[in-house]
């Protein structure tokens, strides 16, 4: 079996809207028209209620670091260690496995916003960058 051309990997009917959004640097989520659940990664049905009535909506592009680890070994050609791999809980609820861009240290619970990493083949991928801490209320 031969490996599909890279572009074909982004043409699957279920995931194509996600990758089309990424090409426009828009983070898209599926939202169920029946129960309102947001989900990521794309699927042909709602994970909450099983309905097939889903629409694509643009995410706010913000969230919080739910979990993280620092990678010190070179495992991916275009990522120089050390780099942070994080599970980000989006404002809408779904979690996305991603990288934290830049060299600013992040902690679990820190606020982040979407940024985009371009790559030589395929659409850009969402990464996240830290936001300044929220002001404390007195």
C-alpha positions as CSV (number, residue, x, y, z in Angstrom):
1,X,0.0,0.0,0.0
2,X,1.4,3.4,-1.0
3,X,1.3,6.4,1.3
4,X,-1.2,9.0,0.0
5,X,0.0,12.3,-1.3
6,X,0.2,14.8,1.6
7,X,-2.6,17.0,0.3
8,X,-5.0,14.0,0.1
9,X,-4.7,13.7,3.9
10,X,-6.5,17.0,4.3
11,X,-9.3,16.2,1.8
12,X,-11.2,13.7,4.0
13,X,-14.9,14.8,4.0
14,X,-15.1,14.8,7.8
15,X,-11.9,16.8,8.4
16,X,-11.8,19.0,5.3
17,X,-13.7,22.0,6.8
18,X,-11.3,22.0,9.7
19,X,-8.2,22.1,7.4
20,X,-9.9,24.7,5.2
21,X,-10.3,26.8,8.3
22,X,-6.7,26.3,9.3
23,X,-5.6,27.5,5.8
24,X,-7.4,30.7,6.6
25,X,-6.0,30.7,10.1
26,X,-9.4,30.1,11.7
27,X,-9.8,27.5,14.4
28,X,-13.1,25.7,13.7
29,X,-15.1,23.5,16.0
30,X,-18.1,21.3,15.3
31,X,-21.2,22.3,17.2
32,X,-24.2,20.0,17.5
33,X,-27.5,21.6,16.4
34,X,-29.5,19.3,18.7
35,X,-27.7,19.6,22.1
36,X,-25.3,22.5,21.5
37,X,-22.2,20.5,22.4
38,X,-18.9,21.7,20.9
39,X,-16.4,19.1,19.8
40,X,-12.9,18.7,18.4
41,X,-11.6,16.6,16.6
42,X,-14.1,16.3,13.7
43,X,-16.5,13.4,13.7
44,X,-19.6,12.6,11.6
45,X,-21.8,12.6,14.8
46,X,-22.1,14.4,18.1
47,X,-20.2,12.7,20.9
48,X,-22.7,14.0,23.5
49,X,-26.0,13.0,22.0
50,X,-25.2,11.0,18.9
51,X,-27.0,13.3,16.4
52,X,-25.6,13.8,13.0
53,X,-26.7,17.5,12.8
54,X,-23.4,19.3,13.2
55,X,-22.2,22.7,12.0
56,X,-18.8,24.3,11.8
57,X,-18.3,27.4,14.0
58,X,-15.2,29.5,14.6
59,X,-13.8,29.1,18.1
60,X,-12.9,32.1,20.2
61,X,-9.3,31.0,19.9
62,X,-8.7,31.2,23.7
63,X,-8.4,28.8,26.5
64,X,-6.4,27.6,29.5
65,X,-3.5,25.2,29.8
66,X,-5.0,22.0,31.2
67,X,-1.9,19.9,31.2
68,X,1.7,20.3,29.8
69,X,5.1,18.7,29.5
70,X,8.4,19.9,28.1
71,X,10.0,17.8,25.4
72,X,13.8,17.8,25.5
73,X,14.5,15.3,22.7
74,X,14.3,16.0,19.0
75,X,11.3,14.0,17.8
76,X,9.9,16.2,15.0
77,X,12.1,17.7,12.3
78,X,10.7,21.3,12.5
79,X,10.6,21.5,16.3
80,X,13.9,22.3,18.2
81,X,13.9,21.2,21.8
82,X,13.1,22.1,24.4
83,X,9.4,22.8,23.5
84,X,6.2,22.6,25.4
85,X,3.4,20.2,24.4
86,X,0.1,21.1,26.1
87,X,-3.5,20.1,26.4
88,X,-5.4,23.3,26.1
89,X,-9.0,23.5,27.2
90,X,-10.7,25.9,24.8
91,X,-13.2,28.5,26.0
92,X,-16.0,26.4,24.3
93,X,-15.0,23.3,26.3
94,X,-13.1,20.8,24.0
95,X,-9.4,20.2,24.6
96,X,-6.8,20.3,21.9
97,X,-3.3,18.8,22.0
98,X,-0.9,21.4,20.8
99,X,2.4,23.3,21.3
100,X,3.0,26.4,23.2
101,X,4.7,28.9,21.0
102,X,7.6,31.1,22.1
103,X,9.9,30.9,25.1
104,X,7.7,32.3,27.8
105,X,7.1,29.6,30.5
106,X,3.5,28.6,31.1
107,X,1.8,26.9,34.0
108,X,-1.3,24.8,34.3
109,X,-4.3,27.2,34.4
110,X,-2.5,30.0,32.4
111,X,-4.6,31.7,29.7
112,X,-3.5,31.2,26.1
113,X,-4.7,32.2,22.6
114,X,-4.3,30.6,19.2
115,X,-1.5,31.3,16.9
116,X,-0.5,29.4,13.8
117,X,2.6,27.5,12.8
118,X,3.2,27.3,9.1
119,X,4.8,24.2,7.7
120,X,6.3,23.3,4.3
121,X,3.6,20.8,3.3
122,X,0.0,21.0,4.4
123,X,-2.1,23.7,6.1
124,X,-0.8,25.6,9.2
125,X,-1.4,24.0,12.6
126,X,-2.8,25.7,15.6
127,X,-0.4,26.4,18.4
128,X,-1.0,28.6,21.4
129,X,0.8,31.5,23.0
130,X,0.5,32.7,26.6
131,X,-1.7,35.7,27.5
132,X,-0.8,38.2,30.2
133,X,-2.2,37.2,33.6
134,X,-5.7,38.5,34.4
135,X,-5.7,41.5,36.7
136,X,-6.6,40.7,40.3
137,X,-9.8,42.2,41.7
138,X,-9.7,44.1,45.0
